[in-house]
Amino acid sequence: MPGTGGNGSVTRSTLRQQLADALRDEVLAGRLQAGREFTVKEIAEQYGVSATPVREALVDLSAQGLLEADQHRGFRVHEYSLDDYRGIIEARGLVIDGMFQILTTERATGRTPGRTGHRDPADPRVLAAVVGVRRRAEEAQRAATAGDLTVLIGYDLRFWRELGALFGNPYLADFLHRLRVQSWVCAVQHLRRLDDLRGHLWSGHTDLVDALMHRDLPTARSIIAAHDADSLALIERLASG
């Protein structure tokens, strides 16, 4: 029946996404380390599901740059080099600055952020979105201050996903999310070596929100520049031994 087929398709699509999210989290937590090889069969048995959604999830993660597919040996967690990290940081900064350019244009035209350029900041939906971003910023900042890397990564990704949505360009937001995931995957293999991460993790989320809400673009750009420079310096130092 058509209805049954449709429901099955939705269920499989949902399972595919759940598996992709779970495996991504395993990589970010360092439990699936760089270079680790595995097969579709292994993952299917581990999660107690069929091979099809597992294969689809692994292909999705390969497209995102987290895994490498080997036709004969299965999949392998991608190993990012220090040069990769530098390139990701540079690309990430350019995408963020592209979002800031949207805000610059809207400030010059008197418009507020949004796909149509006419969203009222007093609109309850806009206010709710801003409140949500601020809440993610506070949670991320608390995790960073406490040195809780796993919690920080989760809130940091949500913070940037929701902040990106406020600028109204889903393509920029999606690309930024992918870059931030990749930068975390690259950084995690080095950060996990430290016993105490307090004082090492970026905690400027709320400062950035404040600057953007006040349309203080020079300060926002300065915050991001410092964030990128500090992150790169830390990973370079850890990578050097």
Residue, then its C-alpha position, 0 to 999 in steps of 0.5 A: m500500500p502507498g501509505t505503508g511504503g511512505n511510512g517505511s521510507v520515512t522510518r528508514s530516512t530517520l534511522r539513517q539520520q540517527l545512525a549518522d548522528a550517533l557515529r558522528d558523535e562517536v568520532l567527536a568523542g574520540r571513541l572512533q579514532a582517526g584511521r579506525e577501519f570498520t565495515v557496514k556489517e560491524i556497525a549494523e551488528q553493533y546497533g542491531v539494524s539492517a545494513t541498508p540504513v547503515r550504508e546510507a549513513l556512512v555514505d552521508l558521513s563520507a560526503q561530509g568528510l568524516l569518513e573515507a570509503d574503501q570499496h574493498r575494506g569498508f570505511r575508515v575515519h578520516e585523518y586530518s592533518l595540521d594543514d587540513y586544520r589550517g585550511i578548515i579554520e580559514a574557510r570557516g572564517l570566510v563563511i562567518d565573515g560572509m554572514f557578517q557581510i549580510l548584516t553589514t548590508e542590512r544595516a546599511t539598508g535599514r533592514t533586519p536579518g532574514r531571507t527576505g530582508h524585512r523581518d521585524p526584530a520585534d516579531p515574537r519568532v525572531l525574539a524567540a530565535v535570539v533567546g534560543v541562540r543566547r541560551r546555547a551561547e551561555e551553555a557553551q560558555r559554561a562547558a568551555t569554562a569547565g573544560d567539558l569538551t563533550v558538552l561544549i562540542g554539542y552546544d557549540l554546534r547547536f549555537w552556530r547552527e541556530l546563529g547561522a539560521l538567523f542570517g537567513n541563508p541556509y546554504l551558508a548555515d549548512f556549509l558552516h555547520r559542516l566546517r565546524v564539525q570537521s574542525w572539531v573532528c580534527a581538533v578532538q584528536h589533539l585536545r583529548r590528550l590534555d587532562d585538564l582543558r580548563g582555560h584552553l577552550w574558546s568561551g566567547h559565545t555570549d560576547l559574540v552574540d552581544a556584539l551581533m545583537h548590537r550590530d557591532l561588527p568590528t567587535a564581532r570580527s575581532i572576537i572571531a579572529a581571536h578565536d581562530a588564532d587561539s584555536l590554531a595556536l593551541i592545536e599547532r602546539l599540541a600537534s608538535g608534541 
